[in-house]
C-alpha cells in the first residue's frame, strides 16, 4: 500500500522524531537512504533526525515521498499527528 493523495503533511513542520519514525516504519536504515536519493548522505539524515540541521524544502519532499511510498495513509497521519 502506497501513500494516498489525501495524505497532506507539512514536511517542514515534522519533528526530528517523526522523521526517524517515518524512516524506520518504511524499513529504511540511514545508510540505505543515501543509496536511494542522489547527493543525500547518511549524515544529513542523522542531523535531520537529531535536530542539528534541516534540509531544503525539495530534499524534505523527496525524503518524505521515499518514506511514505512504503506506508499507508493511516501510518503517515499517526506519525505526523502524534510525534
C-alpha positions as CSV (number, residue, x, y, z in Angstrom):
1,X,0.0,0.0,0.0
2,X,1.5,3.3,-1.0
3,X,0.8,6.8,0.1
4,X,-2.7,8.1,-0.8
5,X,-3.1,11.5,-2.4
6,X,-5.1,12.9,0.6
7,X,-2.1,12.5,2.9
8,X,-1.3,16.2,3.3
9,X,1.6,16.8,5.7
10,X,3.7,19.9,6.0
11,X,7.1,18.3,5.8
12,X,8.8,21.4,7.3
13,X,6.8,21.0,10.5
14,X,7.7,17.4,11.1
15,X,9.7,16.8,14.3
16,X,13.0,15.0,14.2
17,X,11.4,12.1,16.0
18,X,8.7,11.9,13.3
19,X,11.3,11.8,10.6
20,X,13.1,8.9,12.4
21,X,9.8,7.1,12.9
22,X,8.8,7.5,9.2
23,X,12.2,6.2,8.1
24,X,12.1,3.1,10.4
25,X,8.4,2.4,9.7
26,X,9.2,2.4,6.0
27,X,12.0,-0.1,6.6
28,X,15.0,2.1,5.8
29,X,18.3,2.3,7.6
30,X,20.1,5.7,7.4
31,X,22.7,4.3,5.0
32,X,20.1,2.8,2.7
33,X,18.5,6.3,2.3
34,X,21.7,7.7,0.8
35,X,21.6,4.9,-1.8
36,X,18.0,5.8,-2.8
37,X,18.4,9.6,-3.1
38,X,21.3,11.2,-5.0
39,X,23.5,13.6,-3.1
40,X,21.9,12.8,0.2
41,X,24.3,11.4,2.7
42,X,23.6,9.3,5.9
43,X,25.0,12.3,7.9
44,X,22.3,14.5,6.5
45,X,19.6,12.1,7.6
46,X,21.2,11.8,11.0
47,X,21.4,15.5,11.5
48,X,17.8,15.9,10.5
49,X,16.7,13.3,12.9
50,X,18.8,14.8,15.7
51,X,17.5,18.3,15.1
52,X,21.0,19.5,14.2
53,X,20.2,20.5,10.7
54,X,17.4,20.8,8.3
55,X,17.3,20.1,4.6
56,X,16.0,22.2,1.7
57,X,12.3,22.0,1.1
58,X,12.9,20.0,-2.1
59,X,15.0,17.5,-0.2
60,X,12.5,17.1,2.6
61,X,9.8,16.4,0.0
62,X,12.0,13.8,-1.7
63,X,12.7,12.1,1.6
64,X,9.0,12.2,2.6
65,X,8.0,10.8,-0.7
66,X,10.6,8.0,-0.4
67,X,9.4,7.0,3.1
68,X,5.6,7.4,2.5
69,X,5.7,5.3,-0.6
70,X,6.1,2.3,1.8
71,X,3.4,3.4,4.3
72,X,-0.3,3.7,4.5
73,X,-2.2,6.9,4.9
74,X,-3.1,6.0,8.5
75,X,0.5,5.3,9.4
76,X,1.7,8.6,7.9
77,X,-1.1,10.5,9.7
78,X,-0.5,8.8,13.0
79,X,3.3,9.6,12.9
80,X,2.8,13.2,11.7
81,X,0.0,14.0,14.2
82,X,1.4,12.3,17.3
83,X,5.1,12.7,17.0
